[in-house]
């Protein structure tokens, strides 16, 4: 315990840019560790980038078919035994289910098993400190990119709450493509003790103009939500904000949910094109709601919330038009049937892995053609509130 407290204190007092140096120093001193590296997941979730001063000197490693990637995908420590008797221990670095990367540490063989639990806790502390440090340094944000982001994509990634999160009642995962050139699609979530609010947004337009439109709408929705306003009125106020600025020239589609974590009941506003498919008891079905006008299309639109219910074991998959409507080289739309197959084939994956897996299948359907629209997938696994003891 003294070793762990010393490590925790070292990380909490380290300069924002020096977290890896502090981690290396304390793990060498307290645990006799060697060869310590921190890898951060890139925006496309295809590689894990080593944290180092630019220009990077270490090569990124693939999320797939590598020992580091195995720890990232499973979110469990992975032991890589070496011929010299030492063990390379790969530890997921996550914050409340949001997967950031992997901390890799080489230890004497027996020490890896003995100290695995403590080192896993240190990796958790490191994850929290990285998120705090990002307020004051660009180092970790720079590390996450294997290519340069467009300005529109930079704005969109900064607007997102994360890419996954986990609570006893649910798991959430989401991904946007093309990761380095997105412009209009977006997702947002927020939870309290008893409620989860989720927005899935399909923005119109391209480039910086689409990103500006989405930024205005999401911040208007957040402003209304944080004022304690009901979900239908959140939509109405955001609609007014978008219309006041664009006068109907631009508008934005959004699917909005307000879940009760205790009962599974939800209020829903369907203001446009994002679509929902539900996997329940092995069967995939599309869920439809009464369609209402997109935000900002007309002045002073009234919105009405519908009732919806989720059951423990349900998986909800939300997609934008850039998924549902993408065409194959022969002109065939991806559509409900292909989506249902993708959802069924990924049913054993955790929620955080599902969006990327579906988007990989989408890439295969599209072929070599470049994407002409954003593609957004959000996956919600619902467990519900565990019964009180």
C-alpha positions as CSV (number, residue, x, y, z in Angstrom):
1,X,0.0,0.0,0.0
2,X,2.9,2.4,0.7
3,X,4.2,1.8,-2.8
4,X,0.8,2.6,-4.3
5,X,0.4,5.8,-2.2
6,X,3.9,7.0,-3.3
7,X,3.0,6.4,-6.9
8,X,-0.4,8.1,-6.6
9,X,1.3,11.1,-4.9
10,X,3.9,11.3,-7.6
11,X,1.3,11.4,-10.4
12,X,-0.9,13.9,-8.7
13,X,2.0,16.3,-8.1
14,X,3.6,15.9,-11.5
15,X,3.6,18.7,-14.1
16,X,0.9,18.1,-16.8
17,X,3.5,17.4,-19.5
18,X,5.6,15.2,-17.2
19,X,3.1,12.5,-16.2
20,X,5.0,9.7,-18.1
21,X,8.3,10.8,-16.6
22,X,6.8,10.7,-13.1
23,X,5.3,7.3,-13.8
24,X,8.6,5.9,-15.0
25,X,10.5,7.3,-12.0
26,X,8.1,6.0,-9.3
27,X,7.6,2.6,-10.9
28,X,11.4,2.0,-11.2
29,X,11.9,3.2,-7.6
30,X,8.9,1.4,-5.9
31,X,8.5,-1.7,-8.1
32,X,11.8,-2.3,-9.8
33,X,10.1,-1.8,-13.2
34,X,11.8,-1.4,-16.5
35,X,11.0,-0.2,-20.0
36,X,7.8,1.8,-19.2
37,X,5.7,3.2,-22.0
38,X,2.3,4.9,-22.3
39,X,0.3,4.3,-25.5
40,X,-2.7,6.5,-26.4
41,X,-5.5,5.3,-28.7
42,X,-5.7,7.4,-31.9
43,X,-8.9,9.1,-33.1
44,X,-9.7,6.3,-35.5
45,X,-9.2,3.6,-32.9
46,X,-6.8,1.7,-35.2
47,X,-3.5,2.3,-33.5
48,X,-2.0,3.0,-30.1
49,X,0.4,5.9,-30.3
50,X,3.4,6.1,-27.9
51,X,3.6,9.2,-25.7
52,X,6.8,11.0,-26.4
53,X,8.1,14.4,-27.3
54,X,7.5,15.3,-31.0
55,X,8.8,14.1,-33.4
56,X,7.8,10.7,-32.0
57,X,10.7,8.2,-31.9
58,X,8.7,5.0,-31.2
59,X,6.4,3.3,-33.7
60,X,2.7,3.1,-33.1
61,X,1.2,-0.4,-32.5
62,X,-2.0,-1.8,-34.0
63,X,-5.1,-2.1,-31.9
64,X,-5.6,-5.5,-33.6
65,X,-3.3,-8.5,-33.2
66,X,-0.8,-7.0,-30.8
67,X,-0.3,-7.6,-27.1
68,X,-0.8,-3.9,-26.3
69,X,-4.0,-3.9,-28.4
70,X,-5.2,-7.0,-26.6
71,X,-5.2,-5.2,-23.3
72,X,-6.9,-2.2,-24.8
73,X,-9.6,-4.3,-26.4
74,X,-10.3,-6.5,-23.5
75,X,-9.9,-3.8,-20.9
76,X,-8.0,-6.4,-18.7
77,X,-4.3,-6.6,-17.8
78,X,-2.4,-8.8,-20.3
79,X,0.8,-10.7,-19.4
80,X,3.4,-11.1,-22.1
81,X,6.0,-13.6,-21.0
82,X,9.6,-13.0,-22.3
83,X,12.3,-15.6,-22.9
84,X,14.6,-13.9,-20.3
85,X,12.1,-14.6,-17.5
86,X,10.8,-11.1,-17.3
87,X,7.1,-10.2,-17.9
88,X,5.7,-7.3,-20.0
89,X,2.5,-6.3,-18.3
90,X,0.0,-4.3,-20.4
91,X,-2.5,-2.3,-18.3
92,X,-5.6,-0.6,-19.7
93,X,-5.7,3.2,-19.0
94,X,-9.4,4.1,-18.7
95,X,-11.6,6.6,-16.9
96,X,-15.1,5.4,-16.0
97,X,-15.2,3.2,-19.1
98,X,-13.7,5.8,-21.5
99,X,-10.7,3.9,-23.0
100,X,-7.7,6.2,-23.3
101,X,-4.8,3.8,-23.9
102,X,-2.4,1.3,-22.3
103,X,0.5,1.5,-19.8
104,X,3.1,-1.2,-20.6
105,X,5.6,-2.1,-17.8
106,X,8.4,-4.7,-17.8
107,X,8.9,-6.5,-14.5
108,X,10.8,-9.5,-13.0
109,X,8.6,-12.6,-13.7
110,X,7.1,-13.2,-10.3
111,X,6.6,-9.5,-9.5
112,X,4.1,-9.1,-12.4
113,X,1.6,-11.4,-10.7
114,X,2.2,-10.1,-7.2
115,X,1.8,-6.4,-8.1
116,X,-0.7,-6.6,-11.0
117,X,-3.6,-5.3,-8.9
118,X,-1.6,-2.3,-7.6
119,X,-0.2,-1.5,-11.0
120,X,-3.7,-1.6,-12.5
121,X,-4.9,0.9,-9.9
122,X,-1.9,3.1,-10.8
123,X,-2.9,2.9,-14.5
124,X,-6.4,4.1,-13.4
125,X,-4.9,7.1,-11.5
126,X,-2.8,7.9,-14.6
127,X,-5.9,8.0,-16.8
128,X,-7.6,10.5,-14.5
129,X,-4.4,12.6,-14.4
130,X,-4.1,12.6,-18.2
131,X,-7.7,14.0,-18.5
132,X,-6.9,16.7,-16.0
133,X,-3.6,17.5,-17.7
134,X,-5.2,18.0,-21.1
135,X,-6.5,21.3,-19.8
136,X,-2.9,22.6,-19.6
137,X,-0.9,20.7,-22.3
138,X,-1.5,19.5,-25.9
139,X,1.0,16.6,-25.5
140,X,-1.7,13.9,-25.0
141,X,-4.0,15.3,-27.7
142,X,-1.1,15.5,-30.1
143,X,-0.2,11.9,-29.3
144,X,-3.7,10.7,-30.2
145,X,-3.4,11.7,-33.8
146,X,-1.6,9.7,-36.4
147,X,-2.6,12.2,-39.1
148,X,-3.5,15.8,-39.1
149,X,-7.1,16.7,-38.2
150,X,-9.1,19.0,-40.3
151,X,-10.3,22.1,-38.5
152,X,-13.8,20.9,-38.6
153,X,-12.8,17.6,-37.1
154,X,-10.8,19.4,-34.4
155,X,-13.9,21.3,-33.4
156,X,-16.0,18.1,-33.4
157,X,-13.7,16.0,-31.2
158,X,-13.4,18.8,-28.7
159,X,-17.2,18.9,-28.5
160,X,-17.6,15.2,-27.6
161,X,-18.0,13.9,-24.0
162,X,-15.7,10.9,-24.7
163,X,-16.0,7.8,-26.8
164,X,-17.3,5.4,-24.1
165,X,-18.5,5.3,-20.6
166,X,-19.7,2.7,-18.1
167,X,-22.0,2.6,-15.1
168,X,-23.8,-0.3,-13.3
169,X,-26.9,0.5,-15.3
170,X,-25.4,0.7,-18.8
171,X,-22.4,0.8,-21.1
172,X,-22.0,3.3,-23.9
173,X,-19.7,3.4,-26.9
174,X,-19.5,5.6,-29.9
175,X,-17.3,6.4,-32.9
176,X,-17.2,8.8,-35.8
177,X,-15.7,8.3,-39.3
178,X,-13.8,9.6,-41.1
179,X,-12.1,10.2,-37.8
180,X,-9.7,12.8,-39.1
181,X,-12.1,14.7,-41.4
182,X,-15.6,14.6,-39.7
183,X,-17.7,17.7,-39.9
184,X,-21.4,17.5,-38.8
185,X,-22.3,14.3,-37.0
186,X,-22.1,14.3,-33.2
187,X,-23.2,12.5,-30.0
188,X,-23.5,13.8,-26.5
189,X,-24.5,12.3,-23.1
190,X,-24.8,13.3,-19.5
191,X,-25.9,11.3,-16.4
192,X,-27.1,12.1,-12.9
193,X,-27.8,9.7,-10.1
194,X,-31.1,8.5,-11.7
195,X,-31.1,9.7,-15.3
196,X,-29.2,9.4,-18.6
197,X,-29.6,12.0,-21.4
198,X,-28.4,11.0,-24.8
199,X,-28.3,13.0,-28.1
200,X,-27.4,11.5,-31.5
201,X,-27.0,14.2,-34.1
202,X,-26.8,14.2,-37.9
203,X,-25.6,17.6,-39.0
204,X,-26.1,19.0,-42.6
205,X,-23.5,20.5,-44.8
206,X,-19.8,20.0,-45.1
207,X,-16.5,21.2,-43.6
208,X,-16.3,24.0,-41.1
209,X,-19.9,25.2,-41.8
210,X,-21.3,21.9,-40.7
211,X,-19.1,21.9,-37.6
212,X,-20.2,25.4,-36.6
213,X,-23.9,24.4,-37.0
214,X,-23.4,21.3,-34.8
215,X,-21.5,23.3,-32.2
216,X,-24.3,25.9,-32.0
217,X,-27.0,23.2,-31.7
218,X,-25.2,21.0,-29.1
219,X,-24.3,23.9,-26.9
220,X,-27.9,25.2,-27.1
221,X,-29.2,21.7,-26.0
222,X,-26.6,21.6,-23.2
223,X,-27.6,25.1,-22.0
224,X,-31.3,24.0,-21.8
225,X,-30.5,20.7,-20.2
226,X,-28.3,22.3,-17.6
227,X,-31.1,24.7,-16.7
228,X,-33.2,21.6,-15.8
229,X,-35.6,21.9,-18.7
230,X,-37.6,18.9,-20.0
231,X,-36.3,17.2,-23.1
232,X,-39.1,18.4,-25.5
233,X,-38.4,22.0,-24.4
234,X,-34.7,21.4,-24.8
235,X,-35.4,20.7,-28.4
236,X,-37.6,23.8,-28.8
237,X,-35.0,26.1,-27.3
238,X,-32.2,24.7,-29.5
239,X,-34.5,25.0,-32.5
240,X,-35.0,28.7,-31.7
241,X,-31.2,29.2,-31.4
242,X,-30.4,27.5,-34.7
243,X,-33.3,29.3,-36.5
244,X,-32.3,32.7,-35.1
245,X,-28.8,32.4,-36.5
246,X,-29.5,30.6,-39.9
247,X,-33.1,31.6,-40.6
248,X,-33.9,28.2,-42.0
249,X,-31.0,28.0,-44.4
250,X,-29.3,25.3,-42.3
251,X,-30.9,22.9,-39.9
252,X,-29.9,19.8,-37.9
253,X,-31.4,16.4,-37.2
254,X,-31.2,15.0,-33.7
255,X,-32.6,11.9,-31.8
256,X,-32.9,12.7,-28.1
257,X,-33.4,10.4,-25.2
258,X,-34.0,11.0,-21.5
259,X,-33.7,7.6,-19.6
260,X,-34.9,6.8,-16.1
261,X,-32.1,4.6,-14.8
262,X,-34.4,3.0,-12.2
263,X,-37.3,2.0,-14.4
264,X,-35.9,2.0,-17.9
265,X,-38.6,4.4,-19.1
266,X,-37.5,7.1,-21.5
267,X,-38.8,10.2,-23.1
268,X,-37.8,10.6,-26.7
269,X,-37.8,13.4,-29.3
270,X,-37.1,12.4,-32.9
271,X,-36.2,15.6,-34.7
272,X,-34.8,14.2,-37.9
273,X,-32.8,11.4,-39.5
274,X,-30.7,9.4,-36.9
275,X,-32.0,5.9,-36.7
276,X,-32.3,3.3,-34.0
277,X,-32.1,-0.5,-34.1
278,X,-32.6,-2.7,-31.0
279,X,-31.2,-6.1,-30.3
280,X,-33.4,-8.0,-27.9
281,X,-33.4,-11.7,-27.2
282,X,-31.2,-12.3,-30.3
283,X,-33.5,-10.4,-32.7
284,X,-32.7,-7.1,-34.3
285,X,-35.5,-4.8,-35.2
286,X,-35.7,-1.2,-36.2
287,X,-37.4,1.2,-33.7
288,X,-39.4,4.1,-35.2
289,X,-40.8,7.2,-33.6
290,X,-43.1,10.0,-34.7
291,X,-40.8,12.1,-36.9
292,X,-40.7,15.8,-36.1
293,X,-39.0,18.7,-37.8
294,X,-35.2,19.1,-37.6
295,X,-33.9,21.8,-35.3
296,X,-33.8,25.2,-37.0
297,X,-35.9,24.4,-40.1
298,X,-38.8,26.7,-39.2
299,X,-39.4,29.3,-36.6
300,X,-40.9,28.3,-33.1
301,X,-41.5,24.6,-33.8
302,X,-43.2,22.8,-31.0
303,X,-41.8,19.4,-30.0
304,X,-43.6,16.5,-28.3
305,X,-41.8,13.8,-26.3
306,X,-42.8,10.1,-26.8
307,X,-42.6,7.3,-24.4
308,X,-40.1,4.4,-24.8
309,X,-39.0,1.5,-22.6
310,X,-35.8,-0.5,-22.4
311,X,-35.4,-3.8,-20.7
312,X,-32.3,-5.3,-19.1
313,X,-30.2,-7.0,-21.8
314,X,-31.3,-4.7,-24.6
315,X,-28.7,-3.3,-27.0
316,X,-29.6,-0.1,-28.7
317,X,-27.6,0.9,-31.8
318,X,-28.0,4.4,-33.2
319,X,-26.7,5.3,-36.7
320,X,-26.5,8.4,-38.9
321,X,-27.4,8.6,-42.6
322,X,-23.7,8.2,-43.4
323,X,-24.1,4.5,-42.2
324,X,-27.6,3.6,-43.2
325,X,-27.5,5.3,-46.7
326,X,-23.9,4.5,-47.8
327,X,-23.8,2.9,-51.2
328,X,-21.8,0.0,-52.5
329,X,-19.8,0.2,-55.8
330,X,-23.0,-1.3,-57.4
331,X,-25.2,1.5,-55.9
332,X,-26.8,-0.7,-53.2
333,X,-27.6,1.1,-50.0
334,X,-26.3,-0.5,-46.8
335,X,-29.8,-0.4,-45.3
336,X,-31.6,-2.2,-42.5
337,X,-30.7,-5.8,-43.5
338,X,-27.0,-5.2,-43.6
339,X,-27.1,-3.3,-40.4
340,X,-29.1,-6.0,-38.7
341,X,-26.4,-8.6,-39.8
342,X,-23.6,-6.3,-38.5
343,X,-25.4,-5.8,-35.1
344,X,-26.0,-9.6,-34.8
345,X,-22.5,-10.5,-35.7
346,X,-21.1,-8.1,-33.1
347,X,-23.5,-9.1,-30.3
348,X,-20.7,-10.7,-28.2
349,X,-18.5,-7.6,-28.3
350,X,-18.7,-5.0,-25.5
351,X,-20.5,-1.7,-26.3
352,X,-17.2,0.2,-26.6
353,X,-16.0,-2.1,-29.4
354,X,-19.3,-2.3,-31.4
355,X,-19.2,1.1,-33.2
356,X,-15.8,0.5,-34.6
357,X,-16.6,-3.1,-35.7
358,X,-19.8,-1.9,-37.5
359,X,-17.9,0.9,-39.2
360,X,-15.3,-1.6,-40.4
361,X,-18.0,-3.7,-42.1
362,X,-19.4,-0.5,-43.6
363,X,-16.0,0.3,-45.1
364,X,-16.1,-3.2,-46.7
365,X,-19.5,-2.5,-48.2
366,X,-18.5,0.9,-49.6
367,X,-15.4,-0.6,-51.2
368,X,-12.5,1.7,-52.3
369,X,-14.6,4.8,-52.8
370,X,-14.0,7.6,-50.4
371,X,-16.7,8.4,-47.9
372,X,-18.9,11.3,-49.0
373,X,-20.7,11.7,-45.6
374,X,-19.9,11.4,-41.9
375,X,-20.7,8.0,-40.4
376,X,-21.7,7.8,-36.7
377,X,-22.5,4.7,-34.6
378,X,-23.5,4.8,-30.9
379,X,-24.1,1.6,-28.9
380,X,-26.0,1.5,-25.6
381,X,-26.1,-1.8,-23.6
382,X,-28.8,-1.5,-20.9
383,X,-28.6,-3.5,-17.7
384,X,-30.9,-1.3,-15.6
385,X,-30.6,-0.5,-11.9
386,X,-29.6,-3.5,-9.9
387,X,-32.2,-4.5,-7.2
388,X,-31.5,-3.0,-3.8
389,X,-29.8,-5.5,-1.4
